[in-house]
């Protein structure tokens, strides 16, 4: 993956843009973050499905559940 770094020198007003490949450490960190995000997304989807199943079992709508809990 390409990393684009932008540096701005306020004293001179000069802007420097550098493009480089990510390092092994940066790649490992990025993959770790993506994996954690995927796990969190999967958990949220599972929780939503469980909630929908429970609401169906109880025979109430999402809006009715919100009214009960407010």
SVG drawing of the C-alpha trace seen along z (x, -y; Angstrom):
<svg xmlns="http://www.w3.org/2000/svg" viewBox="-47 -32 58 49">
<polyline fill="none" stroke="black" stroke-width="0.4" points="0.0,0.0 1.3,-3.5 1.6,-6.0 1.4,-9.7 3.0,-12.0 2.3,-15.7 4.6,-18.2 3.9,-21.9 6.6,-24.4 4.7,-27.4 7.8,-29.6 8.5,-29.2 5.0,-28.2 6.6,-25.3 4.6,-22.0 6.4,-18.7 4.5,-15.6 6.3,-12.2 5.0,-8.9 6.4,-5.6 5.5,-2.0 4.3,-1.1 6.8,0.7 6.2,4.2 5.3,2.7 2.8,0.3 1.3,3.2 1.0,5.4 -0.7,2.6 -3.1,1.9 -4.1,5.5 -4.5,5.8 -6.9,2.8 -8.8,4.2 -9.2,7.5 -10.5,5.9 -13.0,3.8 -14.2,6.9 -14.7,8.7 -16.6,5.7 -18.8,5.6 -19.5,9.3 -20.5,9.0 -22.8,6.0 -24.5,8.0 -25.0,11.0 -26.4,8.8 -28.9,7.2 -30.0,10.6 -30.5,11.8 -32.5,8.7 -34.7,9.1 -35.3,12.8 -36.3,11.9 -38.7,9.1 -40.3,11.6 -40.6,14.2 -42.3,11.6 -44.5,10.4 -43.5,6.7 -42.0,4.2 -38.8,2.4 -40.7,-0.9 -42.8,0.8 -39.6,2.1 -38.2,-1.4 -41.4,-2.7 -41.2,0.0 -37.5,-0.8 -37.9,-4.6"/>
</svg>
